[in-house]
């Protein structure tokens, strides 16, 4: 649906929100390109899952995306509301939503810039 970015000056928190995202509209989810390092970051997903799975993806070329791993080495994948910490140097980030029916998710990416 819509991605909003609350840019932050160095040393402050940046917040990216993908609001009302669905499996049906997954192909139109816009990627986020941070202006600064995402060394300290977290992702939170909330809303109606309707059987959906949210995986978080990263890319360096904006075309080929791979699943991002959390700080413990597991793929970031949520099937219910929750949050995950991560550290990543990818150039682009975006959520991938699959398998849902009637889902409507709000996805938040927060990082210190």
C-alpha distances in whole Angstrom, upper triangle without the diagonal:
4,7,10,14,17,20,23,26,29,29,27,23,20,17,13,10,7,6,6,5,8,11,10,7,9,11,8,7,9,12,14,18,20,22,25,26,24,27,26,23,21,18,17,15,15,14,15,15,17,19,16,17,15,17,17,18,20,21,24,23,19,20,22,20,22,22,22,25,26,29,31,30,28,25,22,20,19,20,20,19,20,21,22,24,24,26,25,26,23,22,18,16,13,12,13,12,15,17,15,16,14,12,10,10,10,11,14,16,19,22,25,25
4,7,10,13,16,19,23,25,26,23,20,17,14,10,8,6,6,7,8,11,14,14,11,12,13,10,8,8,11,12,15,17,19,22,23,22,25,24,21,19,17,16,15,15,15,17,18,20,21,18,19,16,18,17,18,19,20,22,22,19,20,22,20,22,22,22,25,25,28,30,30,28,25,22,21,20,21,21,19,20,20,22,23,23,24,23,24,22,20,17,15,12,12,14,14,18,20,18,19,17,15,12,11,10,11,12,14,16,19,22,22
4,7,10,13,16,19,21,23,20,17,13,10,7,5,4,7,9,9,13,15,16,13,13,14,11,8,7,9,9,12,13,16,18,19,18,21,21,17,17,14,14,14,15,16,18,18,21,22,19,19,16,17,15,16,16,18,20,20,17,19,20,18,20,20,19,22,22,25,28,27,26,23,20,20,19,21,21,19,19,18,19,20,20,21,20,21,19,17,14,12,10,11,14,15,18,21,20,21,20,17,14,12,10,9,10,11,13,16,18,19
4,7,9,13,16,19,20,17,14,11,8,6,5,7,8,12,12,16,19,20,16,16,17,14,12,10,11,10,12,13,14,17,19,17,21,20,17,16,15,15,15,16,17,20,21,24,25,22,22,18,19,17,18,18,20,21,22,19,21,23,21,23,22,21,24,23,25,28,28,27,25,21,22,21,23,22,20,20,19,20,20,20,21,20,21,19,18,15,14,13,14,17,18,22,24,23,24,23,20,16,14,11,11,10,11,12,14,16,16
4,6,9,13,15,16,14,11,8,6,5,7,9,11,15,15,19,22,23,19,19,19,17,14,11,11,9,10,10,11,13,15,14,18,17,15,15,14,15,16,18,19,22,23,26,27,24,23,20,20,17,18,17,19,20,21,18,21,23,21,22,22,20,23,22,24,27,27,27,24,21,22,22,24,24,21,21,19,19,19,19,19,18,19,17,16,14,13,13,15,18,20,23,27,25,27,26,22,19,17,13,12,10,9,10,11,13,13
4,6,10,13,14,11,9,6,5,6,9,12,14,17,18,22,25,26,23,22,23,20,17,15,15,12,13,11,12,13,15,14,17,16,14,15,15,16,17,19,21,24,25,28,30,26,26,22,22,19,20,20,21,22,23,21,24,26,24,25,24,22,24,23,24,28,28,28,26,23,24,24,26,25,22,21,19,20,19,19,19,19,20,19,18,16,15,16,17,21,23,26,29,28,30,28,25,21,19,15,14,11,10,10,11,12,11
4,7,10,11,9,8,5,7,8,11,14,17,21,21,25,27,28,25,24,25,22,19,16,15,11,11,9,8,10,13,13,16,15,14,16,16,18,20,22,24,27,28,31,32,29,28,24,23,20,21,19,20,21,22,20,24,25,23,25,24,22,24,23,24,28,28,28,27,24,26,26,28,28,25,23,21,21,20,19,18,18,18,18,16,15,15,17,19,22,25,28,32,31,32,31,28,25,22,18,16,13,12,10,10,10,9
4,7,8,6,6,5,8,11,14,17,20,23,24,27,30,31,28,27,28,25,22,20,18,14,14,10,9,10,12,12,15,14,14,16,17,19,21,23,26,29,30,33,34,31,30,26,25,22,22,21,22,22,24,23,26,27,26,27,26,23,25,23,24,27,28,29,28,25,27,27,30,29,26,24,21,21,19,19,18,18,18,19,17,17,17,19,21,25,27,31,34,33,35,34,30,27,24,21,18,15,13,11,10,8,7
4,6,6,8,8,12,14,18,21,23,27,27,31,33,35,32,30,31,28,25,23,21,17,15,12,10,10,12,14,15,15,16,18,20,22,25,27,29,33,34,37,38,35,33,29,28,25,25,23,24,23,25,24,28,29,28,29,28,25,27,25,25,29,30,31,30,27,30,30,33,32,29,27,24,24,21,21,19,19,19,20,19,19,20,22,24,28,30,34,37,37,39,37,34,31,28,24,22,19,16,14,12,9,7
4,6,8,9,13,16,19,23,25,29,29,32,34,36,33,31,32,30,27,24,21,18,16,12,10,8,10,12,13,13,14,17,20,22,25,28,31,34,34,38,38,35,33,29,28,24,24,22,23,22,25,24,28,29,27,28,27,24,25,24,23,27,28,29,29,27,29,30,33,33,30,27,24,23,20,19,17,18,17,19,18,19,20,22,25,28,31,35,38,37,40,39,35,32,29,26,23,20,17,14,11,8,5
4,7,10,13,16,20,23,26,29,29,33,35,37,34,32,33,31,28,25,23,19,18,14,12,10,11,12,12,11,13,16,19,21,24,27,30,33,34,37,38,35,33,29,28,24,25,23,24,24,27,26,30,30,28,28,27,24,24,23,22,25,27,28,28,26,28,29,32,31,28,26,22,21,18,18,16,17,17,20,19,20,20,23,25,29,31,35,38,37,40,39,35,32,29,25,23,19,16,13,10,6,5
4,7,10,13,17,20,22,26,26,30,32,34,31,30,31,29,26,23,21,18,17,13,12,11,12,12,13,11,12,14,17,18,22,24,27,30,31,35,35,32,30,27,26,23,24,22,24,24,27,26,29,30,27,28,27,23,24,22,22,25,27,28,27,24,27,27,30,29,26,23,20,20,17,17,16,18,18,20,19,20,19,21,23,27,29,33,36,35,37,36,32,29,26,22,20,16,14,10,8,6,6
4,7,10,13,17,19,22,23,26,29,31,28,26,28,26,22,21,19,15,15,12,12,11,11,10,12,10,9,11,13,15,18,20,23,27,27,31,31,29,27,23,23,20,21,20,22,23,25,24,27,27,25,25,24,21,21,19,19,23,24,25,24,21,23,23,26,25,22,20,17,16,14,15,15,16,17,18,18,18,17,18,20,23,25,29,32,31,33,32,28,25,22,19,16,12,10,7,6,4,6
4,7,10,14,16,20,20,23,26,28,25,23,24,23,19,17,15,12,12,9,10,10,11,10,12,11,9,11,12,14,17,19,21,25,25,29,30,26,25,21,21,18,18,18,19,20,22,21,24,25,22,23,22,19,20,19,20,23,24,24,23,20,22,22,25,24,21,19,16,16,15,15,14,15,16,16,15,15,14,15,17,21,23,26,30,29,31,30,26,23,20,16,14,10,8,6,5,6,7
4,7,10,12,16,17,20,22,24,22,20,22,20,16,15,14,11,12,10,12,12,13,11,14,12,10,10,10,11,13,15,18,21,22,25,26,23,22,18,18,16,17,17,19,20,22,20,23,24,21,22,21,18,20,18,20,23,24,23,22,18,20,19,22,21,18,17,14,15,14,14,15,16,17,17,16,15,13,13,14,18,20,23,26,25,27,26,22,19,16,13,10,7,6,5,7,9,10
4,7,10,13,13,17,19,21,18,17,18,16,13,11,10,8,10,9,12,13,14,12,15,14,11,11,10,11,12,14,16,19,20,23,24,21,19,16,16,13,15,15,17,19,20,17,20,21,19,20,18,17,19,18,20,23,23,22,20,17,18,18,20,20,17,16,14,15,15,15,16,15,16,16,15,12,10,10,11,15,17,20,23,22,24,23,20,17,14,10,8,6,5,6,9,12,12
4,6,10,10,14,17,18,16,15,17,15,11,11,11,10,13,13,16,17,18,15,18,17,13,12,10,10,10,11,13,16,17,20,21,18,17,14,15,13,15,16,19,21,22,19,21,22,19,20,19,18,20,19,21,24,24,23,21,17,17,16,18,17,15,15,14,15,16,16,18,18,19,18,17,15,12,11,11,14,15,18,21,20,21,20,16,13,10,7,6,5,6,9,12,15,16
4,7,7,10,13,14,12,11,13,11,8,9,10,10,13,14,18,19,20,17,21,19,16,14,11,11,10,11,12,14,14,17,18,15,15,12,13,12,14,16,18,20,21,18,19,20,18,19,18,17,20,20,22,25,24,23,20,17,16,15,17,16,14,15,14,16,17,18,19,19,20,18,18,14,12,9,9,11,12,15,18,16,18,17,14,10,8,6,5,7,9,12,15,18,19
4,6,9,13,14,12,12,15,13,10,11,13,14,17,18,21,23,23,21,24,22,19,16,13,12,10,10,9,12,13,16,18,15,16,13,16,15,17,19,21,24,25,21,23,24,21,22,21,20,23,22,25,27,27,25,22,19,18,16,17,16,14,15,16,18,20,21,23,23,24,22,22,18,15,13,11,13,13,16,18,16,17,15,12,8,6,4,6,8,11,14,18,21,22
4,7,10,11,10,11,14,12,11,13,15,16,20,21,24,26,27,24,27,25,21,19,16,14,11,10,8,9,11,13,15,13,15,13,16,16,18,21,23,26,26,23,24,24,22,23,21,22,24,24,27,29,28,26,23,20,18,16,16,15,14,16,17,20,22,23,25,25,27,25,24,20,18,14,12,13,12,14,16,13,13,11,9,5,5,5,8,11,14,17,21,24,26
4,7,8,7,7,10,9,8,11,13,15,18,20,23,25,25,23,26,24,21,18,15,13,10,11,9,10,10,12,14,11,12,10,13,13,15,18,20,23,23,20,20,21,18,20,18,19,22,22,25,27,26,24,20,17,16,14,14,14,14,16,17,18,21,21,24,23,25,22,22,18,15,12,9,10,8,11,13,11,12,11,8,5,5,6,8,11,14,17,20,24,25
4,5,5,6,10,10,9,13,15,17,21,23,26,28,28,25,28,27,23,21,17,15,12,12,10,9,9,10,11,8,10,10,13,14,16,19,21,24,24,21,21,21,19,20,18,20,22,23,26,28,27,24,20,18,15,14,13,14,14,17,18,20,23,23,25,25,26,24,24,20,17,13,11,9,7,8,10,7,8,8,5,5,6,9,11,14,17,20,23,27,28
4,6,5,8,10,10,14,16,18,22,24,28,29,29,26,29,28,24,22,18,17,14,14,13,11,9,10,10,7,9,9,12,14,15,18,20,24,24,20,19,20,17,18,17,19,21,22,26,27,26,22,19,17,14,14,13,14,16,18,19,20,23,23,26,25,26,24,24,20,17,14,11,8,5,5,7,6,7,8,7,8,9,12,13,17,19,22,25,29,30
4,6,8,9,10,14,17,20,23,26,29,31,31,29,31,31,27,25,21,20,17,17,15,14,12,12,13,11,13,13,15,17,18,21,22,25,25,21,20,21,19,20,20,22,25,26,30,31,29,26,22,21,18,17,16,18,19,21,23,24,27,27,29,28,29,26,25,22,19,16,13,11,9,8,9,8,8,9,9,10,12,15,16,19,21,25,28,31,32
4,6,6,7,11,13,17,20,23,26,28,28,26,29,29,25,23,20,19,16,17,15,15,14,14,15,12,14,13,15,16,16,19,20,23,22,18,18,19,17,19,19,21,24,25,29,30,29,26,22,20,18,18,17,19,19,21,22,23,25,25,27,26,27,23,23,19,17,13,12,10,9,10,12,11,11,11,10,10,11,13,14,17,19,23,25,29,29
4,5,5,9,11,14,18,20,24,26,26,24,26,26,23,21,17,17,15,16,15,15,13,14,14,11,11,10,11,12,12,15,16,20,19,16,15,16,14,15,15,17,20,22,25,27,25,22,19,17,15,15,15,17,18,19,20,21,23,22,24,22,23,20,20,16,14,10,8,6,6,8,10,10,12,13,11,11,11,13,13,16,17,21,23,27,27
4,6,9,11,14,17,20,24,26,26,24,27,27,24,23,20,20,18,20,19,19,17,18,18,15,15,13,13,14,13,15,15,18,17,14,12,14,13,15,16,18,21,23,27,28,26,24,20,19,18,18,19,21,21,23,23,23,25,24,25,23,23,20,19,15,14,11,10,8,9,10,13,14,15,16,15,15,15,16,15,18,19,22,24,28,28
4,6,9,13,16,19,22,24,25,23,27,27,24,23,20,20,18,19,19,19,18,19,20,16,17,15,15,15,14,16,16,19,17,14,13,15,14,17,18,19,23,25,28,30,28,26,22,20,19,20,20,22,22,23,23,23,25,24,25,23,23,20,19,15,14,11,11,10,11,13,16,16,17,17,15,14,14,15,15,17,18,21,23,26,26
4,7,10,13,16,19,21,22,20,23,23,20,19,16,16,15,16,16,17,16,18,19,15,15,12,13,12,12,13,14,17,16,13,13,15,13,15,15,17,20,21,25,27,25,23,20,17,17,17,18,19,19,20,19,20,21,20,22,20,20,17,16,12,11,7,7,8,9,12,15,15,17,17,14,13,12,12,11,13,14,17,19,23,23
4,7,10,13,16,18,19,18,21,22,19,18,16,17,16,18,19,20,20,22,22,18,18,15,14,12,12,12,13,15,14,10,12,14,13,15,16,17,20,21,24,27,25,24,21,18,18,19,21,22,21,21,20,20,21,20,20,18,18,15,13,10,9,7,9,10,12,16,19,19,21,20,18,16,14,14,12,13,13,16,18,21,20
4,7,10,13,15,16,15,18,19,16,16,14,16,16,19,20,22,21,23,23,19,18,14,13,11,9,9,9,11,11,8,10,12,10,13,14,14,17,19,21,24,22,21,18,16,17,18,21,22,21,21,19,18,19,17,17,15,15,11,10,6,5,5,8,10,13,16,20,20,23,23,20,18,16,15,12,13,12,14,15,18,18
4,6,10,12,13,12,15,16,13,14,13,15,16,19,20,23,22,25,25,21,20,16,15,11,10,9,10,12,12,10,13,14,12,14,15,14,17,18,20,23,22,22,19,17,18,19,22,23,21,20,18,17,17,15,15,13,13,10,8,5,5,6,10,13,16,19,23,23,25,25,22,19,17,15,12,11,9,12,12,15,14
4,7,9,10,10,14,15,14,15,15,18,19,22,24,26,26,29,28,25,23,19,17,14,12,10,10,10,11,9,13,14,13,15,16,15,18,19,20,24,22,23,20,18,20,22,25,26,24,23,20,19,18,16,15,12,11,9,6,5,7,9,13,16,19,22,26,26,29,29,25,23,21,18,16,14,12,13,12,14,12
4,5,7,8,11,12,11,14,14,17,19,22,24,27,27,30,30,26,24,20,18,15,14,12,12,12,14,13,16,17,16,17,17,15,18,18,19,23,22,23,21,19,21,22,26,26,24,22,19,18,16,14,13,11,10,9,7,7,8,11,14,18,21,24,28,28,31,30,27,25,21,19,16,14,11,11,9,10,9
4,7,9,12,14,14,16,17,20,22,25,28,30,30,33,33,30,28,24,22,19,17,15,15,14,15,15,19,20,19,20,21,19,21,21,22,25,25,26,24,22,25,26,29,29,27,26,22,21,19,17,15,13,12,12,9,10,12,15,18,21,25,28,32,32,34,34,30,28,25,22,19,17,14,13,11,11,8
4,7,9,11,12,15,17,20,22,25,28,31,31,34,34,30,28,24,22,19,18,15,15,14,17,17,20,21,20,20,21,18,19,19,19,23,23,24,23,21,24,26,29,29,27,25,22,20,17,15,13,11,10,11,10,11,13,16,19,22,26,29,33,33,35,35,32,29,26,23,20,17,14,12,9,8,5
4,6,8,9,13,15,19,21,25,28,31,30,33,33,29,27,23,21,17,16,14,14,14,17,17,20,20,18,19,18,15,16,16,16,19,19,21,20,19,22,24,27,28,26,23,20,17,14,12,9,8,7,9,9,11,12,16,18,22,25,28,31,32,35,35,31,29,26,23,20,17,13,12,8,8,6
4,5,6,9,12,15,18,21,25,27,27,30,29,26,23,20,18,14,14,12,14,14,17,17,20,19,17,17,16,13,14,13,13,16,17,18,17,16,19,20,24,24,22,19,16,14,11,8,6,6,7,9,10,11,10,14,16,19,22,25,28,29,32,32,28,26,23,20,16,14,10,9,6,7,7
4,6,10,13,16,20,23,27,29,28,32,31,28,25,21,19,16,16,14,16,16,19,20,23,22,19,18,17,13,13,12,11,15,15,17,17,16,20,21,25,25,23,20,16,14,10,8,5,6,7,11,12,14,13,17,18,21,24,27,30,31,34,34,30,29,25,23,19,16,13,11,8,8,8
4,7,11,14,17,21,24,27,26,30,29,27,24,20,19,16,17,16,18,19,22,22,24,24,21,20,18,14,14,11,10,14,15,17,17,15,19,20,23,23,21,17,14,11,8,7,6,8,11,13,15,16,14,17,18,21,24,27,30,30,33,33,29,27,23,21,17,14,11,9,6,6,9
4,7,10,14,17,20,23,23,26,26,23,20,17,16,13,14,13,16,18,21,20,23,22,19,18,16,12,12,10,10,14,15,16,15,13,16,16,20,20,17,14,11,9,6,5,6,8,11,12,14,14,12,14,14,18,20,23,26,26,29,29,25,23,19,17,13,10,7,6,4,7,10
4,7,10,13,17,20,19,23,23,20,17,14,13,11,13,14,17,19,22,21,23,22,19,18,15,12,12,9,10,13,15,14,14,11,13,13,17,16,14,11,7,6,4,6,8,11,14,14,16,15,12,13,13,16,18,21,23,23,26,26,22,20,16,14,11,8,6,5,7,10,13
4,7,10,14,16,16,19,19,16,14,11,11,9,12,13,17,19,22,20,22,21,17,16,14,11,12,10,12,15,15,14,13,9,11,10,13,13,11,8,5,5,6,8,11,12,15,15,16,14,11,11,10,13,14,17,20,19,22,22,18,16,13,11,7,6,5,6,9,13,15
4,7,10,13,13,17,17,15,13,10,12,11,14,16,20,22,25,22,24,23,20,19,16,14,15,13,15,17,18,16,15,11,11,9,12,10,8,6,4,7,9,11,14,16,19,18,20,18,14,13,11,14,14,17,19,18,20,20,16,14,10,8,6,5,7,8,12,15,18
4,7,10,9,13,14,11,10,8,10,11,14,17,20,23,25,23,24,23,20,19,16,15,16,15,17,19,19,17,15,11,10,8,9,8,5,6,6,9,12,14,17,18,21,20,21,18,15,13,10,12,11,14,16,14,16,16,12,10,7,6,5,6,9,12,15,18,21
4,7,8,12,13,12,12,11,13,14,18,20,24,27,29,26,27,26,23,22,20,19,20,18,21,22,23,20,18,15,13,10,10,8,5,7,9,12,15,18,21,22,25,24,25,22,18,16,13,14,13,15,16,14,15,14,11,9,6,5,7,9,12,14,18,21,24
4,6,9,12,11,12,12,15,16,20,23,26,29,30,27,28,28,24,24,22,21,22,21,24,25,26,23,21,17,15,12,11,9,7,10,13,16,19,21,24,25,28,26,27,24,20,17,14,15,13,15,15,12,13,11,8,6,5,6,9,11,15,17,21,24,27
4,6,9,9,11,12,15,17,21,24,27,30,31,28,28,28,25,25,22,23,24,23,26,27,27,24,21,18,16,12,10,8,8,12,15,18,21,23,27,27,30,28,29,26,22,19,15,15,12,13,13,9,10,8,5,5,6,9,11,15,18,21,24,28,30
4,5,5,8,9,13,15,18,22,25,29,30,27,26,26,23,22,19,20,21,21,24,24,24,21,18,16,13,9,7,6,8,11,14,17,20,22,25,26,28,27,28,24,21,17,14,13,10,10,9,7,8,8,5,7,7,10,12,15,18,21,24,28,30
4,6,9,11,15,18,21,24,27,31,32,29,28,27,24,24,22,23,24,24,27,27,27,23,21,19,15,12,9,9,11,15,18,20,24,25,29,29,31,29,30,27,23,20,16,15,11,10,8,5,5,5,5,8,10,13,15,19,21,25,28,32,34
4,7,10,13,17,19,23,26,30,30,28,27,26,23,22,19,21,22,22,25,25,24,21,18,17,13,11,7,9,12,15,17,19,23,24,27,28,30,28,29,26,23,19,16,14,10,9,6,5,7,9,7,11,11,15,16,19,22,25,28,32,34
4,7,10,13,16,19,22,26,27,24,23,22,19,18,16,18,19,19,23,23,22,19,16,14,10,8,6,8,11,13,15,17,20,21,24,24,27,25,26,22,19,16,12,10,6,5,5,4,7,9,7,9,9,12,13,16,18,22,25,29,31
4,6,10,13,16,19,23,24,22,21,20,17,15,13,14,15,16,20,20,18,15,12,10,7,6,5,8,10,12,13,14,17,18,21,21,24,22,23,20,17,14,10,8,6,5,6,7,11,13,10,12,10,13,12,15,17,20,23,26,28
4,7,10,13,17,20,21,19,19,18,14,13,11,12,13,14,17,18,17,14,11,8,5,5,6,9,10,11,11,12,15,15,18,18,20,18,20,17,13,10,6,6,5,7,9,10,13,14,11,11,9,11,9,12,13,16,19,23,25
4,6,10,13,17,19,17,16,15,11,10,7,8,10,11,15,16,14,11,8,6,4,7,9,12,13,12,12,11,13,13,15,15,17,15,17,14,11,9,6,5,7,8,11,13,16,18,14,15,12,13,11,13,13,16,18,21,23
4,7,11,14,16,14,15,13,9,8,6,6,8,10,13,15,13,12,8,6,7,9,12,14,14,13,11,10,12,10,12,11,14,12,13,11,7,6,4,6,9,11,15,16,19,20,17,16,13,13,10,11,10,13,15,18,20
4,7,11,12,11,11,10,6,5,4,5,9,11,15,16,14,13,9,8,10,13,15,18,18,17,15,13,14,12,13,11,12,9,11,8,6,5,6,7,10,13,16,18,21,22,19,19,16,16,13,14,12,15,16,19,20
4,7,9,8,10,8,5,6,6,6,10,12,15,17,15,14,12,11,13,16,19,21,21,19,17,15,15,12,11,8,9,6,7,6,5,7,9,10,14,16,20,22,25,26,23,22,19,18,15,15,13,15,15,18,18
4,6,5,7,6,5,7,9,9,13,15,18,20,17,17,15,15,17,19,22,25,24,23,21,19,18,15,14,10,9,6,6,5,7,9,12,13,16,19,22,24,27,28,25,24,22,21,18,18,16,18,17,20,19
4,6,8,8,8,10,12,12,15,18,19,22,19,20,18,18,20,23,26,28,28,26,24,21,20,17,15,11,9,6,5,6,9,12,15,16,20,22,26,28,31,32,29,28,25,24,21,21,18,19,18,20,19
4,5,7,8,11,14,15,18,21,23,25,22,23,20,20,22,25,28,30,30,28,26,24,23,20,19,15,13,9,7,8,11,13,16,17,21,23,26,28,31,32,29,28,26,25,23,22,20,22,21,23,21
4,6,7,11,14,14,18,20,23,25,23,22,19,19,20,23,25,27,27,26,24,23,22,20,19,15,13,10,8,6,9,10,13,14,18,20,24,25,28,28,26,25,23,22,20,20,18,20,20,22,21
4,6,10,13,15,19,22,24,26,23,23,19,19,20,23,25,28,28,27,26,24,24,21,21,17,16,12,11,9,11,11,14,14,17,19,22,24,26,28,26,25,24,23,21,22,20,23,23,25,24
4,7,10,13,16,19,22,23,20,20,17,17,18,21,24,26,27,26,25,23,23,20,19,16,15,11,11,10,11,12,14,13,16,18,21,23,26,28,25,25,24,24,21,22,20,23,23,25,25
4,7,9,13,16,19,20,17,16,13,13,15,18,20,23,23,22,21,19,19,16,16,13,13,10,11,9,8,9,10,10,14,15,19,21,24,25,23,23,21,21,18,19,17,20,20,23,23
4,6,9,13,16,17,14,13,10,11,12,16,18,21,22,21,19,17,17,15,15,12,13,10,12,11,10,10,11,10,14,15,18,20,24,26,23,23,21,21,18,19,17,20,20,23,23
4,7,10,13,14,11,10,6,7,9,12,15,18,19,17,16,14,14,12,13,11,13,11,13,12,10,10,9,9,12,13,16,19,22,24,21,21,19,19,16,17,15,18,18,21,22
4,7,10,11,9,8,6,6,9,12,16,18,18,16,14,11,11,8,9,8,10,9,12,11,9,10,10,11,14,16,19,21,24,26,22,22,19,19,15,15,13,15,15,18,19
4,7,8,5,5,4,5,9,12,16,18,18,15,13,10,9,7,9,9,12,11,15,14,12,13,13,14,16,18,20,22,26,27,24,24,21,20,17,17,14,16,16,19,20
4,5,5,5,6,6,9,12,15,16,16,13,11,7,6,5,7,9,13,13,17,16,14,15,14,16,18,19,22,23,26,27,24,24,20,19,16,15,13,14,14,17,19
4,6,8,10,10,13,15,19,19,19,15,12,9,7,5,7,9,13,14,18,18,16,18,17,19,21,23,25,27,30,31,27,27,23,22,19,18,15,15,14,16,18
4,6,9,10,13,15,18,19,19,16,14,10,9,9,10,12,16,17,21,21,19,20,19,20,22,23,25,27,30,31,28,28,25,24,21,20,18,19,18,20,22
4,7,9,12,15,18,20,20,17,15,12,11,10,11,12,15,15,19,19,17,18,18,19,21,22,24,25,29,31,27,28,25,24,21,21,19,19,19,21,23
4,6,9,11,14,16,17,15,13,10,11,10,12,13,16,16,20,19,17,17,16,16,18,18,20,22,26,27,24,25,22,22,19,19,18,19,19,22,24
4,6,9,13,15,16,14,13,10,11,10,12,13,15,15,18,17,14,14,12,12,14,15,17,19,23,24,21,22,19,19,17,17,16,18,19,22,24
4,7,10,12,13,11,9,7,9,9,12,12,15,14,17,15,12,12,10,11,12,14,16,17,21,22,19,19,16,16,13,14,13,15,16,19,21
4,7,9,11,10,10,9,12,12,15,16,19,17,20,17,14,13,10,9,10,11,12,14,17,19,16,16,14,15,12,14,14,17,19,22,24
4,6,7,7,8,9,13,14,17,18,21,20,22,20,16,14,11,10,10,11,12,12,15,16,13,14,11,12,11,13,14,17,19,23,25
4,7,9,11,12,16,18,21,22,25,23,25,23,19,16,13,12,10,10,10,10,13,14,11,13,11,13,13,15,17,20,22,26,28
4,6,10,12,16,18,22,23,26,25,27,24,20,18,14,14,12,13,13,11,14,14,11,12,10,12,12,14,16,19,22,25,28
4,7,10,14,17,20,22,25,24,26,23,19,17,14,15,13,15,15,14,16,15,12,12,9,10,10,11,14,16,19,22,25
4,7,11,13,17,19,23,22,24,22,18,17,14,15,15,17,18,17,19,19,15,15,12,11,10,11,12,14,17,20,23
4,7,10,14,16,19,19,21,19,16,15,13,15,15,18,19,19,22,21,18,17,13,12,10,9,10,11,13,16,19
4,7,10,13,16,17,19,18,14,14,13,15,16,18,20,20,24,24,20,19,16,14,11,11,10,11,12,15,18
4,7,10,14,15,17,17,14,15,14,17,19,21,24,24,27,27,23,22,18,17,14,12,10,10,10,12,15
4,6,10,11,14,14,12,14,14,16,19,21,24,24,28,28,25,23,20,18,15,13,10,10,9,12,14
4,7,9,12,13,12,14,16,18,21,24,27,27,31,31,28,26,23,21,17,15,12,11,9,11,12
4,6,9,10,10,13,14,17,20,23,26,27,30,31,28,26,23,21,17,16,12,12,11,12,13
4,6,9,10,13,16,18,22,25,28,29,33,33,30,28,25,23,20,18,14,14,12,13,13
4,6,7,11,13,16,19,22,25,27,30,31,27,26,23,22,18,17,14,15,13,15,14
4,7,11,14,16,20,23,27,28,31,31,28,26,24,22,19,17,14,15,14,15,14
4,7,11,13,17,19,23,24,27,27,24,23,20,19,16,15,12,14,14,16,15
4,7,10,13,17,20,21,24,24,21,20,17,15,12,12,9,12,12,15,15
4,7,10,13,17,17,20,21,17,16,13,13,10,11,9,13,14,17,18
4,6,10,14,14,17,17,14,13,10,10,8,10,10,13,15,19,20
4,7,10,11,15,16,13,13,11,12,11,13,13,17,19,23,24
4,7,8,11,12,9,10,9,11,11,14,15,19,21,25,26
4,6,9,12,10,12,12,14,14,17,19,22,25,29,30
4,7,10,9,12,13,16,16,20,22,25,28,32,33
4,7,6,9,10,14,15,19,21,25,27,31,33
4,5,9,12,15,17,21,23,27,30,34,36
4,7,10,14,16,20,23,26,30,33,35
4,6,10,12,16,19,22,26,29,31
4,7,10,13,17,20,23,27,29
4,6,10,13,16,20,23,25
4,7,10,13,17,20,22
4,7,10,13,17,19
4,6,10,13,15
4,7,10,12
4,7,10
4,6
4
